[in-house]
C-alpha cells in the first residue's frame, strides 16, 4: 500500500525523538536461539538519569552466549553501558564495558570528548592499559535505531561504538512496513524493519510492537532467533554443540594438503552476497538456484615485491585487535622473518612459527593479538589473528578470511566445518592456513567472506553441499587433517 505524500510528511514531522520512543521502561530480556536450541540471552534498556547535576541518557546492552565447542563448554558475556548527553544529537560521553569468559576477562572504561576517546583497558589480574581513540560518531540519535525506523516509517542510519573492535560500526535500518506476527495461536500488529551492520551482506529483521514498542522477534537468516522472555526464563541456558549443529555434511571424503588441486562444489542456499571475489574461487549459477563453486589451490612462490610493502594500505594498518604496531609483536616479527625480504617466503616463516608455538585449544579465545601471544593457545581464530598481526608488523599486507573447511568424521565421509584462515598479498592474494600448517590453503577451504564473521551466522544450517569433482583424483592413501 502506498502512503500519500502529505500523510508521510505529517508523520515525519511528528516523529518521536529517540528518547521518547515507546519501549519497556524496565528494559527487555530476550532469549537467543541457534537453529532452535537455546544459546544465550540479552538484556537491553534505555533510561534517563542524573549525572553530575545534569540529565543524561543511559543505554545498556548485556549479552551472554554459551556453547560447546570441540568438547569444551565456553561462555562469553559482553556488557556495555553508554552515557549520552540528553539533548538532540547528544554526543556519547562515556562507556563502561565488561567482557567475561571466552575471549578473556576485561574491563574497559572510555571517556569521550571532541578530541576523541580516552580509554583504560584492564585485563583480569593484569596491568591497566591506557590509550587514545579517534572521535566517535555515536550520538543519542543512534541509541535505538530499530524503534526509530519503525516509528518514523523510513530508513535511518547511524554509528554505534563497539567495545570489542574499539571503533564505530555503521548500522542501516530500513522500515519494511506493517506486519502481523503470529505466535502460539495469538497475533500482534507490528512494524517490520531490516538491520545491516557495517556493510554486512545479510540483513537481520526485527518486529516492533505497534502497541507498546516491545521487540517481538529478531531473526538473522534462518539460524538465529531472539524472542522476548522473562528474566528467569531467559537466563536458563542449555549447552549448544556448535560442531554438531553447524557442520555441513558432504557426500564423499576429500584429500587435504594437496597443491595444486581443484575442487568443484555444488551449493544450495548460498546467497550472491556471500560469494566473495577471489583469484582462487569462481562461481557458475545454475537454473535451480544453486551455484557451482570451483576452488583452485595453486602453488605460490617468490616475486611479489620487497618488504616492507606499502599497498594495499588498509591491510597493513594496526587495529585494536590486530595490534601490529605493538612493540612485542614487531620485535617477534622481525626475529622470525630475519633477512628474508620476499613477502611470501617471509609470510610462510611467520605461519610456521604460529603453527609450532600455539597449542590447539578451545575455550581459550582471545580478542587481541597480544593476548594470543601471551597465552600461546587457541583455535583457528587465534592462529589467524596472530599471523595477520605478525605479517602486518613485518610490512606484509594481510587479512583474515572465513568459510568452511573439510574435517574427517566418524561417518567416514566427514563434513565441512566453520573455519578461519589468512590471506597475504605477495603480488596476488595467497591463502595461508596457520592452524593446519598449509603454506597454501588447499581446495577444501571454501571462502565465504573476509574479516568479521557476523554474516556467517545467518548461513548456519542453511547450506547443502555436493562435491562434483576433484582434480587430481584423490589417492586412497592421502591423509586428512585433524579438527581445527
Secondary structure, 3 states (H helix, E strand, C coil): CCCCHHHHHHHHHCCCCHHHCCCCCCCEEEEEEECCEEEEEEEEEEEEEEECCEEEEEEEEEEEEEEEECCEEEEEEEEEEEEEECCCCCEEEEEEEEEEECECCEEEEEEEECCEEEEEEEECCCCCEEEEECCCCCEHHHCCHHHHHHHHCCCEEEEEEECCCCEEEEEEEEEEEEEEEEECCEEEEEEEEEEEECCCCCCEEEEEECCCCCEEEEEECCCEEEEECCHHHHCCCCCEEHHHHHCEECCCCCCCCCCCEEEEEEEECCCHHHCCCCCCEEEEECCCCCEEEEEEECCCCCCCCCCCCCCCHHHCCCCCCCCCCCHHHHHHHHHHHCCCCCHHHHHHHHHHHHHHHCEECCCCCECCHHHHHHHCEECHHHHHHHHHHHHHHCCCCEEEEEEEEEECCCCCCCEEEEEEEEEEECCCEEEEECCCCECCCCCCCEEEEECCCHHHHHHCCCCEEEEEEEECCCCCCCCCCCCC
